[in-house]
Amino acid sequence: MNTIPDQSDQDAARQARWAEQERAAAAATRDIADVPAVEVITTTAVHLMSAAAVKLGLADDPEAQLDLDEARKLINALAGLITAGSPEISSAHAAPLRDGLRSLQLAFREASPIPDPIGKGPGEKWTGPVS
């Protein structure tokens, strides 16, 4: 009596697992055509905010993750997105995004060893001076 599955049994089991994983992924994935623009804009903004917060050292490992140059780029991109996208989304969506952006801009100013002049910080080209 052989208790070790032969290669064809292992291949069939592997193929069945892969097929099930494909079905699960397909069920969990949304077609981008089905996603409203406001959701794409807000989700993108939240990702930029999260990345900027990490680069500002506001996450798990501040010493290893602090990178003000990267944070500046992310905050600039976030400010541009929020400024351009705000008229297209409701104020209920835009207001919290603006608040989060302002918090990141202030955190950047605080983290900088030599703060930018008022109005010259990241994103202030689009938002105006933040203090």
N, CA and C of each residue as an Amber inpcrd file, in Angstrom:
protein
   393
   0.8380000  -1.1750000   0.0000000   0.0000000   0.0000000   0.0000000
   0.8890000   1.2470000   0.0000000   0.6440000   2.1670000  -0.9320000
   1.4630000   3.3630000  -1.0780000   0.7000000   4.5470000  -0.4710000
   1.2550000   5.1680000   0.5860000   0.6010000   6.3010000   1.2480000
   1.1070000   7.6430000   0.7330000   2.1290000   7.6300000  -0.0630000
   2.6600000   8.8680000  -0.6290000   1.8890000   9.1570000  -1.9140000
   1.2630000  10.3470000  -1.9990000   0.5150000  10.6600000  -3.2140000
   1.4580000  10.7410000  -4.4040000   1.0020000  10.2260000  -5.5290000
   1.8610000  10.3030000  -6.7070000   1.8160000  11.7170000  -7.2850000
   2.6950000  11.9650000  -8.2460000   2.8610000  13.3040000  -8.8070000
   1.5720000  13.8320000  -9.4160000   0.7980000  12.9890000 -10.0660000
  -0.4280000  13.4670000 -10.7080000  -1.4510000  13.9040000  -9.6690000
  -1.5140000  13.2340000  -8.5110000  -2.4130000  13.6600000  -7.4330000
  -1.9790000  15.0220000  -6.8850000  -0.6740000  15.2060000  -6.7140000
  -0.1570000  16.4840000  -6.2130000  -0.4260000  17.6040000  -7.2110000
  -0.2410000  17.3270000  -8.5010000  -0.5070000  18.3360000  -9.5280000
  -1.9810000  18.7070000  -9.5580000  -2.8460000  17.7330000  -9.4400000
  -4.2890000  17.9920000  -9.4520000  -4.6870000  18.8280000  -8.2440000
  -4.1250000  18.5230000  -7.0890000  -4.4340000  19.2900000  -5.8770000
  -3.9230000  20.7230000  -6.0070000  -2.7270000  20.8680000  -6.5560000
  -2.1560000  22.2010000  -6.7640000  -3.0220000  23.0060000  -7.7430000
  -3.4340000  22.3740000  -8.8290000  -4.2880000  23.0520000  -9.8110000
  -5.6180000  23.4600000  -9.1850000  -6.1760000  22.6220000  -8.3310000
  -7.4430000  22.9380000  -7.6640000  -7.2670000  24.1310000  -6.7260000
  -6.1530000  24.1820000  -5.9800000  -5.8690000  25.3220000  -5.0930000
  -5.7220000  26.6020000  -5.8870000  -4.9880000  26.5320000  -7.0030000
  -4.8020000  27.7110000  -7.8460000  -6.1300000  28.2030000  -8.4050000
  -6.9640000  27.2810000  -8.8490000  -8.2690000  27.6610000  -9.3930000
  -9.1180000  28.3350000  -8.3260000  -9.0790000  27.8050000  -7.1220000
  -9.8490000  28.4120000  -6.0150000  -9.2980000  29.7980000  -5.6750000
  -7.9870000  29.9660000  -5.6750000  -7.3880000  31.2760000  -5.4120000
  -7.7620000  32.2690000  -6.5030000  -7.8050000  31.8380000  -7.7380000
  -8.2120000  32.7070000  -8.8460000  -9.6650000  33.1530000  -8.6750000
 -10.5350000  32.2140000  -8.2920000 -11.9470000  32.5670000  -8.0740000
 -12.0840000  33.5670000  -6.9290000 -11.3390000  33.3450000  -5.8480000
 -11.4050000  34.2540000  -4.7000000 -10.8880000  35.6410000  -5.0760000
  -9.8070000  35.7010000  -5.8300000  -9.2570000  36.9960000  -6.2470000
 -10.2360000  37.7170000  -7.1620000 -10.8440000  36.9990000  -8.0680000
 -11.8120000  37.6140000  -8.9790000 -13.0080000  38.1590000  -8.2090000
 -13.4350000  37.4420000  -7.1910000 -14.5800000  37.8890000  -6.3960000
 -14.2290000  39.1200000  -5.5620000 -12.9780000  39.2170000  -5.1280000
 -12.5660000  40.3230000  -4.2580000 -12.1680000  41.5650000  -5.0400000
 -11.8980000  41.4400000  -6.3080000 -11.4340000  42.5410000  -7.1200000
 -12.6050000  43.2390000  -7.7980000 -12.5710000  44.5580000  -7.7590000
 -13.5960000  45.3340000  -8.4380000 -13.0470000  45.8350000  -9.7540000
 -13.8840000  45.8260000 -10.7390000 -13.5040000  46.3810000 -12.0320000
 -13.4310000  47.8950000 -11.8840000 -12.3510000  48.4980000 -12.3220000
 -12.1600000  49.9430000 -12.1710000 -13.2980000  50.7240000 -12.8160000
 -13.9340000  50.1460000 -13.8120000 -15.0610000  50.8220000 -14.4670000
 -16.2490000  50.9680000 -13.5250000 -16.3040000  50.1250000 -12.4960000
 -17.4150000  50.1650000 -11.5410000 -17.1650000  51.1100000 -10.3700000
 -15.9630000  51.6740000 -10.2850000 -15.5980000  52.5060000  -9.1410000
 -15.9000000  53.9710000  -9.4600000 -16.7080000  54.6420000  -8.6080000
 -16.9970000  56.0600000  -8.8480000 -15.7340000  56.9250000  -8.7280000
 -15.6960000  58.0070000  -9.4910000 -14.5350000  58.9050000  -9.5020000
 -14.2110000  59.4260000  -8.1090000 -15.2340000  59.7720000  -7.3360000
 -14.9870000  60.3070000  -5.9950000 -14.2350000  59.2830000  -5.1440000
 -14.5260000  58.0110000  -5.3330000 -13.8280000  56.9720000  -4.5660000
 -12.3810000  56.8310000  -5.0130000 -12.1350000  56.9390000  -6.3090000
 -10.7610000  56.8720000  -6.8170000  -9.9480000  58.0480000  -6.2710000
 -10.5260000  59.2440000  -6.3140000  -9.8300000  60.4410000  -5.8360000
  -9.5420000  60.3440000  -4.3400000 -10.5420000  59.9940000  -3.5480000
 -10.3340000  59.9430000  -2.0950000  -9.3870000  58.8110000  -1.7020000
  -9.4910000  57.6710000  -2.3660000  -8.5880000  56.5540000  -2.0470000
  -7.1490000  56.9180000  -2.3820000  -6.9510000  57.5600000  -3.5170000
  -5.6040000  57.9920000  -3.8950000  -5.0600000  58.9920000  -2.8790000
  -5.9080000  59.9210000  -2.4640000  -5.4840000  60.9160000  -1.4690000
  -5.0970000  60.2400000  -0.1570000  -5.8670000  59.2720000   0.2700000
  -5.5560000  58.5740000   1.5240000  -4.2330000  57.8250000   1.4130000
  -3.9670000  57.2170000   0.2640000  -2.6770000  56.5360000   0.0710000
  -1.5210000  57.5340000   0.1200000  -1.6830000  58.6810000  -0.5210000
  -0.6390000  59.7050000  -0.4730000  -0.4390000  60.2080000   0.9540000
  -1.5350000  60.4090000   1.6800000  -1.4370000  60.8570000   3.0800000
  -0.6820000  59.8420000   3.9280000  -1.0290000  58.5850000   3.7730000
  -0.3820000  57.5310000   4.5630000   1.1090000  57.4630000   4.2660000
   1.4520000  57.5100000   2.9860000   2.8700000  57.4590000   2.6100000
   3.6180000  58.6680000   3.1470000   3.0070000  59.8500000   3.0530000
   3.6560000  61.0640000   3.5650000   3.8520000  60.9740000   5.0780000
   2.8580000  60.4620000   5.7840000   2.9810000  60.3260000   7.2440000
   4.1400000  59.4080000   7.6090000   4.2870000  58.3200000   6.8750000
   5.4120000  57.4050000   7.1280000   6.7260000  58.1230000   6.8800000
   6.8300000  58.8450000   5.7660000   8.0790000  59.5430000   5.4290000
   8.3720000  60.6940000   6.3870000   7.3440000  61.1670000   7.0870000
   7.5470000  62.2080000   8.1050000   7.9490000  61.6100000   9.4570000
   8.0490000  60.2980000   9.5090000   8.4470000  59.6410000  10.7510000
   7.3050000  59.4650000  11.7220000   6.0710000  59.4630000  11.2260000
   4.9060000  59.3500000  12.0940000   4.3850000  57.9210000  12.1620000
   5.2310000  56.9470000  11.8380000   4.8140000  55.5520000  11.8340000
   5.6450000  54.7450000  12.8240000   5.7930000  53.4750000  12.5580000
   6.4130000  52.5210000  13.4830000   7.8720000  52.8140000  13.8250000
   8.6540000  53.1560000  12.8190000  10.1010000  53.2690000  12.9920000
  10.5890000  54.6220000  12.4860000  10.3420000  55.6900000  13.2610000
  10.6360000  57.0430000  12.7820000  12.0790000  57.2500000  12.3280000
  13.0320000  56.6780000  13.0410000  14.4340000  56.9080000  12.6910000
  14.7580000  56.3260000  11.3210000  14.2190000  55.1670000  11.0100000
  14.5280000  54.5030000   9.7480000  13.6560000  55.0050000   8.5990000
  12.4740000  55.5350000   8.9110000  11.5250000  55.8890000   7.8600000
  11.5000000  57.3770000   7.5210000  12.0790000  58.2170000   8.3570000
  12.0670000  59.6580000   8.1180000  12.8270000  59.9940000   6.8380000
  12.1480000  60.6480000   5.9120000  12.7630000  61.0750000   4.6600000
  11.9940000  62.3030000   4.1860000  12.4850000  63.4810000   4.5660000
  11.7680000  64.7150000   4.2790000  11.6860000  65.0350000   2.7930000
  12.6820000  64.6390000   2.0270000  12.6230000  64.8660000   0.5780000
  11.4530000  64.0860000  -0.0310000  11.3120000  62.8350000   0.3570000
  10.1990000  62.0170000  -0.1300000   8.8690000  62.5550000   0.3950000
   8.8400000  62.9650000   1.6420000   7.6090000  63.5150000   2.2240000
   7.1740000  64.7640000   1.4680000   8.1250000  65.6150000   1.1220000
   7.8110000  66.8370000   0.3710000   7.1400000  66.5000000  -0.9610000
   7.6790000  65.5240000  -1.6760000   7.1010000  65.1260000  -2.9610000
   5.6760000  64.6120000  -2.7890000   5.4740000  63.7790000  -1.7910000
   4.1460000  63.2140000  -1.5540000   3.1400000  64.2920000  -1.1500000
   3.5690000  65.2230000  -0.3060000   2.6680000  66.3040000   0.1290000
   2.3380000  67.2240000  -1.0430000   3.3210000  67.5060000  -1.8880000
   3.0540000  68.3170000  -3.0840000   2.0240000  67.6330000  -3.9890000
   2.2070000  66.3400000  -4.2170000   1.2610000  65.5990000  -5.0530000
  -0.1250000  65.5780000  -4.4170000  -0.1780000  65.3900000  -3.1220000
  -1.4520000  65.3800000  -2.3990000  -2.1480000  66.7300000  -2.5020000
  -1.3950000  67.8060000  -2.3210000  -1.9770000  69.1520000  -2.4030000
  -2.5330000  69.4150000  -3.7990000  -1.8060000  69.0070000  -4.8170000
  -2.2840000  69.1820000  -6.1810000  -3.5540000  68.3880000  -6.4410000
  -3.5830000  67.1510000  -5.9700000  -4.7700000  66.3110000  -6.1500000
  -5.9750000  66.9000000  -5.4330000  -5.7920000  67.3000000  -4.1950000
  -6.9150000  67.8370000  -3.4230000  -7.3950000  69.1540000  -4.0230000
  -6.4710000  70.0150000  -4.4060000  -6.8540000  71.2990000  -4.9930000
  -7.6200000  71.0960000  -6.2970000  -7.1190000  70.2210000  -7.1430000
  -7.7790000  69.9730000  -8.4250000  -9.0590000  69.1580000  -8.2630000
  -9.0600000  68.2170000  -7.3290000 -10.1990000  67.3210000  -7.1800000
 -11.3370000  67.8540000  -6.3460000 -11.0680000  68.8030000  -5.4680000
 -12.1070000  69.3060000  -4.5590000 -13.3710000  69.7930000  -5.2540000
 -13.2670000  70.5420000  -6.3470000 -14.5020000  70.9740000  -7.0060000
 -15.3160000  69.8080000  -7.5820000 -14.6640000  68.6820000  -7.7970000
 -15.3330000  67.5370000  -8.4080000 -15.9720000  66.5970000  -7.3850000
 -15.5870000  66.7290000  -6.1310000 -16.1490000  65.8740000  -5.0820000
 -16.8830000  66.7710000  -4.0890000 -17.7420000  66.1840000  -3.3040000
 -18.5220000  66.9960000  -2.3630000 -17.6380000  67.5330000  -1.2430000
 -18.1160000  68.5800000  -0.6000000 -17.3550000  69.1470000   0.5220000
 -17.2520000  68.1510000   1.6650000 -18.1880000  67.2190000   1.7450000
 -18.1080000  66.1820000   2.7750000 -16.8730000  65.3080000   2.5770000
 -16.4500000  65.1380000   1.3470000 -15.2340000  64.3620000   1.0600000
 -13.9990000  65.2570000   1.0870000 -14.1260000  66.4770000   0.5810000
 -12.9660000  67.3550000   0.4370000 -12.4760000  67.9080000   1.7740000
 -13.3860000  68.2470000   2.6740000 -12.9830000  68.8780000   3.9450000
 -12.0270000  68.0080000   4.7620000 -12.3300000  66.7190000   4.9730000
 -11.3700000  65.9110000   5.7390000 -10.0260000  65.7440000   5.0340000
 -10.0570000  65.7180000   3.7010000  -8.8010000  65.6170000   2.9610000
  -7.9640000  66.8710000   3.1560000  -8.6120000  68.0290000   3.1240000
  -7.8890000  69.2940000   3.3600000  -7.3180000  69.3300000   4.7820000
  -8.1000000  68.8590000   5.7540000  -7.6190000  68.8240000   7.1430000
  -6.3890000  67.9290000   7.2740000  -6.4540000  66.7560000   6.6390000
  -5.3140000  65.8430000   6.6890000  -4.0880000  66.4320000   6.0250000
  -4.2930000  67.0830000   4.8940000  -3.1830000  67.7440000   4.1970000
  -2.5520000  68.8070000   5.0800000  -3.3780000  69.6350000   5.6880000
  -2.8630000  70.7050000   6.5560000  -2.0560000  70.1090000   7.7140000
  -2.5430000  69.0250000   8.3010000  -1.8160000  68.3690000   9.4000000
  -0.4500000  67.8760000   8.9300000  -0.4030000  67.3180000   7.7290000
   0.8800000  66.8490000   7.1940000   1.8160000  68.0180000   6.9060000
   1.2730000  69.1000000   6.3850000   2.1010000  70.2790000   6.1190000
   2.6960000  70.8250000   7.4200000   1.8970000  70.8630000   8.4720000
   2.4020000  71.3360000   9.7690000   3.4170000  70.3590000  10.3530000
   3.1700000  69.0650000  10.1990000   4.1220000  68.0580000  10.6840000
   5.4430000  68.1630000   9.9280000   5.3680000  68.4580000   8.6410000
   6.5860000  68.6400000   7.8490000   7.3840000  69.8250000   8.3880000
   6.6880000  70.9240000   8.6170000   7.3470000  72.1250000   9.1390000
   8.0300000  71.8170000  10.4780000   7.3420000  71.0650000  11.3300000
   7.8860000  70.7210000  12.6480000   9.0790000  69.7750000  12.5350000
   9.0440000  68.8580000  11.5610000  10.1230000  67.8730000  11.4110000
  11.3560000  68.4510000  10.7250000  11.2000000  69.5420000  10.0290000
  12.3110000  70.1210000   9.2710000  13.3120000  70.8060000  10.1900000
  14.5870000  70.4960000  10.0360000  15.5910000  71.1740000  10.8510000
  15.6840000  72.6650000  10.5070000  15.4450000  72.9830000   9.2370000
  15.4160000  74.3790000   8.7880000  14.0720000  74.5650000   8.0820000
  13.0750000  75.0670000   8.7940000  11.7390000  75.1810000   8.1890000
  11.7310000  76.1040000   6.9730000  10.8840000  75.7440000   6.0120000
  10.6830000  76.5930000   4.8290000  10.0110000  77.8880000   5.2660000
  10.2420000  78.9650000   4.5180000   9.5000000  80.2010000   4.8080000
   7.9990000  79.9450000   4.6260000   7.1840000  80.6950000   5.3800000
   5.7370000  80.5760000   5.2540000   5.3530000  80.7930000   3.7900000
   4.5530000  79.8920000   3.2570000   4.1310000  79.9710000   1.8700000
   5.0220000  79.2170000   0.9070000   6.1620000  78.7120000   1.3720000
   7.1050000  78.0000000   0.5050000   7.2290000  76.5210000   0.8760000
   6.4550000  76.0650000   1.8400000   6.5040000  74.6730000   2.2570000
   5.8330000  73.7550000   1.2460000   5.9070000  72.4520000   1.4830000
   5.3200000  71.5150000   0.5280000   3.8140000  71.7310000   0.3830000
   3.3670000  71.8290000  -0.8500000   1.9560000  71.9830000  -1.1470000
   1.4120000  73.3850000  -1.0110000   2.1790000  74.2880000  -0.4320000
   1.6750000  75.6380000  -0.1880000   1.5030000  76.4310000  -1.4850000
   2.1250000  75.9770000  -2.5510000   1.9140000  76.5810000  -3.8620000
   0.4320000  76.4670000  -4.2520000  -0.2080000  75.3570000  -3.8190000
  -1.6030000  75.1170000  -4.1720000  -2.5820000  75.4860000  -3.0570000
  -2.1110000  75.3830000  -1.8060000  -3.0370000  75.6040000  -0.6820000
  -2.9420000  77.0010000  -0.0970000  -1.8610000  77.6890000  -0.3990000
  -1.5940000  78.9380000   0.2800000  -0.8110000  78.6680000   1.5450000
  -0.3820000  79.7200000   2.2380000   0.4420000  79.5430000   3.4420000
  -0.2790000  78.7540000   4.5260000   0.4930000  77.9250000   5.2010000
  -0.0120000  77.1250000   6.3170000   0.8380000  77.4640000   7.5340000
   0.1650000  77.8340000   8.5990000   0.9200000  78.1200000   9.8400000
   0.0990000  77.7210000  11.0310000
